[in-house]
């Protein structure tokens, strides 16, 4: 989700920022698995008492944020190597990639 501030404009959710940062590291044409984003975000939130598979808790949220980012035009959701329509339910194995048509 986004929050509106007067100085900065829309501010992205920390998980959405993590997704975009990971995709930026991959560069143009690169893609990530949603579990990559869930693992990276879980490490930023980890406490000493958390289980090793903490990332699984964040996986549904990663998928929701990916849909939000895809609907906003920031990323593309790939299903079987082809862009999926983010306005319809996206099921199965997916990958996330930067939208080549988006403004930087």
Secondary structure, 3 states (H helix, E strand, C coil): CEEEECCCEEEECHHHHHHHHHHHHHCCCCEEEHHHHHHHHHHHHCCCCCCCCCHHHHHHHHHHHHHHHHHCCCEEEEECCEECCCCCCCCCCCEEEECCCCCC
